[in-house]
Amino acid sequence: MDYKILERDAKLGDRVAARKLEERREKLVQLSLRDAMGNRLTYCPEALPERLIKDIEKMYSQISITNMDAEVSIEEESFHSCRIEGADTTQEELNEVFRAKRSEKKGDKMILNTYRAVKYLNITGKRDVDTLVNLWKIVTDGVCDNERMSGTKFRTGVVKVGSHEAPEPELLDYCMKQFFGFYHEENVENPYIKVAIIHFYFVYMHPFCDGNGRIGRLLTEDHESIHGFKKGPLCGPYSWSIF
């Protein structure tokens, strides 16, 4: 059951929910990752259905992308990632965008930028703050929203995403140090769980004034392998290894 539902029901006096909530808290696993206030993050392995992990493993094993398909896969990934952010380019227009390098519309430019970002990640061997800043510059080139809050490195103002208020700009250096420390450590056995934690923490930080969603998806989707032996959906010469 969802943690927030258990927490709500427990506050309303539901004893069963209160007991389940306490049982879950006793099974929490602490991570080395800390939030902006220095508190260690936790997750509950038992809250993740074993069937879900097996289904993900099964789907992942069925993915087969050849090097010839990789270019098309990157184009389509760039398209879908930008559609989430409001790009109005259609699937039928993709060929014109990539073959004719059409970039009159903002959506087209967003897609081409995301495509360029994948290529950049495969050229640079570094996985650090400088890499992310360069990635942000590529992703938002000519299409940056909230540009008034852009800094030389991270955003300069406070942002809210739904009900979540991201850490203040002064705390982002600390958060990014936490992020890359966890990113490079061998700390979570299940790679799918680690990917989820990486994505959660990145969007929790929301380090840039714009482009966080696209960058977060690049961090968790465009990987070469899981534990060094399984090919990812964008495998081949353009992929980025997370682990």
N, C-alpha and C positions, 0 to 999 in steps of 0.2 A: 504493500500500500504506500501511496505517496507520503513523504515525510510531512509535508505541510498539512495534509488532511489529518494525519495522526495527531499532529501538534494542535490543530484546531479543535478536534474532537476531545482531546485530553483537557484542553482549557475549558471546554463546555461541560466537563465532569464525567466523560465517558471513561469508566475504569478499564475496560478492555483496551481502548486506544492508549491510555496512559501506561498500561503494562507493556504493550507492544513497543511503545516509544522508548521506554526504559530499557527493554531488551535490545533494541536496535542500538541505543547509545552505548551499551556495554560491549557491543561488537564493532564499534568504530575503529578504523585503522588510521593512525596519524601519519601524515605525509611530512616530508621535509620542507614542503612549500608553505610559506607564511603569507598572510594577507597584509594589507597596508599598515595595520596596527600591530603587526608582529605575532598574531595568533596563528597557530599551525592549522592547516586545513586537514579535514578528515573525510573519509568516505566509508560506506558500509558495504562490504562485499556481498553480504547476504541480501541486500536490497536489489542486487542485479540478478535477475532470473537466469539460471543456468541454460535454460532453453534459448534465451535471447543471445547469449554468447555463442552457443552452438550454431544458431541460425546465421549469425554474422560470419562465423568461421566458414560455414558452408558456402555462403554467397561469395565470400572473398576468394575461396579456392576455385570457384567457377569462372572467375575473371581471367580472360586471356586476351592480352593486347600485344600485337606484334609491333616491331619498330615502324612498319609501314603505316600502322593505324595510330601511332602515338601522336602524330601531328594533328590529325582530325580530333582525337580525344582531347587534346589540350585546347583546341579551338572550342569544342563543345563545353568543356568544363568552364572556360572563360565566359562563355555565353550564359550558362546557367547561374554562375556565381554572380554575374552582374544583373541578371534578371531579378534576383532576390533583392538587389539594391535599387530596383526601379528602372533599369534600362529598358527602353521601349523597342529595341531592335527585335525583329522576329526571326524565327528559325530559318525562314525562307530567304532572309536577307544576309545570312552569314557568309555565303559564298562571295557576295559582292564586298562585304566588309573586309574579308581576308585576302581575296584575290586582287581587288581593285584598291585596297587600303582606304576604303571609304570611311571618313571620320567627320563628316559634317555634323551629324547628330551627336549629342552628348553620350547616348547609350553606346553608339559605335566606338567612340573614343574610349569609354570605360572598358569595353571588351578587348580592344587592341592593347590597352595598357596592361590589363590582367594577363594577356597572352605574353607580352614583353616581360612581365614580372616572372613568369615561369621560366622563361629563357635565361633571365638574369640569375635566378637561383641555381641554375645548372652550370653557369659559368664561374660564379664565385664559390670558393671552397669554405668561406667563413660562415659561421652561424652565430652571430652576436648582435649587439645593439646596432652597430654600424650597418650591418646587413639589413636589419629591419628598417632603419631610417632610409636607406637607399631604396628599399622595396616600396616604402610609403611614397617616396617621390615619384617612382615609376607609376604606381597604381593611381595616384591622384593628379598626374600631370594634365593640366588643362581642364580638369573636371572636379576640382576640390571644393567641397562644401565646407562651411564654417571656417573659411580661410583666415578669418580674423583671429582665430585661436591657434593658428599654426605657429610653432616655434622653430628654432634651429634644430631641435631634436624631437621633443614631444609637444603635446598640446599645452597651451598656456592658461586655459580656463577649465572650470569644472563642467562636466557633462552629465546628463541624466539619460538613461536608457530604460524606458518604462518606469518602474518603481526603483530601479537601481541607480544610485549616485556613485559614479566612478571615483577612485581615489583622487585627492587633490594633486595638482601638477608637481608640488614639492616632494611627493612621495613616490613618484614614478621611477626614479633612479633605483630606489630600494626595491620596488616591485619587479623591475626588469632584471635586477641581479638575482632575485628569487626565482624568476621565471627561467632564466638560462641555467641556473644551478640545477633546477629540477629537470629541465630539458635534456641536459647532458649526462645526468646520473643514471645508473642502472638501479631503479628504485621500485617500479611496479611491474610485477611479473607478466600480467596480461597486457599486451600491446594496445588492445582496443580501449581498455580502461585508461591507459596512459594518454592516448590520443584525446579522449574525452576530457581528461583533466587539463591537458595543455590548452585545448580550445576554451574550456570554461575560464581558466585563469587569464588568458589573453583578453577575452571580451570583458572579464571583470575589471581588468586594468584599463581597457579602452585607451591606450596610450596616445593615440593620434586624434586630430580634430576630425578626420574623415578617413574612410578606407579600412577601418578596423575589421568589418565583416569579411571583406574580400581577403585581407591579409590573414585573418584567422583561419579561413577555409584553405588558403594556400599552405599554411603551417600544418594542417591536419590531413589534407587530402592528397597533396602532391608528393607522396613519398615512394621511394624505390622499393623498399622491402620491409617486412616485419620480422624482427629478430634475424635478419640477414639471409633468409632463405625463401621468402614468398614474394612473388612479383606483385606490385601494386597496380592500381587501375591506370596509372600514367607511367608505367614502367618504360624503360628504354633510355635513350640518350638525354631526355629532358627532365628526368625525375630528380626529386630531392629527398635524400634519406633523413628521416627524423631520428631513428634509433641507431 
